[in-house]
Amino acid sequence: MEKNIAIEVQHLKKSYGKKEVLKDITLEVYQGELFGFVGVNGIGKSTTIDCMIGVKKFDDGEISLNGFDIVHDPISAKKQFGYVASEPDCYEVMTGYNYLSFIAGVYKVDKQYFLDKCKYLLDKLQLKESDLHLPIMSYSHGMKQKICIIASLIHNPKIWILDEPTVGLDILSVEALNEIMKDYVKEGNTIFLTSHNIDLVADICDRVAIINKGYVVKTKDLRENPKSRKTLKKEFLTIYQDDPIEKPNDGEGNK
């Protein structure tokens, strides 16, 4: 059975000055799967995502989201995904409700769908409706991250891109996010996830790609061999022990 490609990255290259961060990243993520993208700090995971979502220009290669090229058709491509950064990024002078309403307005979301989606996600993430009437600047770090998670899904995207989304979340919130991710892919949607938590990736992802020295050095199908979920951490560590990374020579782009 032919698989439909949701995210396609071909020969992606990105440098910061003389520092080559991405030398040749090539990967395919299929519709309906939860795909993990892992590597140590400073190896290029966030840079890959920044190129993928159109935040950073890249030197060479191609990226398409549900068939839309991020360079040649950026508006159509950006309509395909919701994005969650590792650190909350939102308009903190707004109340939670006003911010979510603003995002919904940008995507022209139906009012009833907006209300239903908010209720579902508030319940899942254990946020009170009363919290939405407070300015976001008064929220804890975890609450800000939850608002960003809700905002990323409010327009019902077909692709969900999450860059270290569990940073600042307590264990109950991480479990809630895991359930939301599982529900999301059950509906035929696609997740691209980076995380330092290899145990989390091994537990919930369908396939995993490991990046080192600017390349995807291994891709594993965890559904095909469920036992590999228990050995993923060891394989990950072995890759970096056998082929250690070069130390970054500057602070820019080493994400």
ABEGO torsion letter per residue (X at the ends): XBBBBABBBBGBBBBBEABBABABBBBBBBBGBBBBBBEBBGAGAAAAAAAAAGABBBABEBBBBGGBBAAABAAAAAAABBBBBABBBBBAABBAAAAAAAAAAAAGBBAAAAAAAAAAAAAAAGBBAAAAABBAAABBAAAAAAAAAAAAAAAGBABBBBBGAABGBBAAAAAAAAAAAAAAAAAGBBBBBBBABAAAAAAABABBBBBBGGBBABBBBAAABAAAAAAAAAAAAAAAAABBBBBBABABGBX
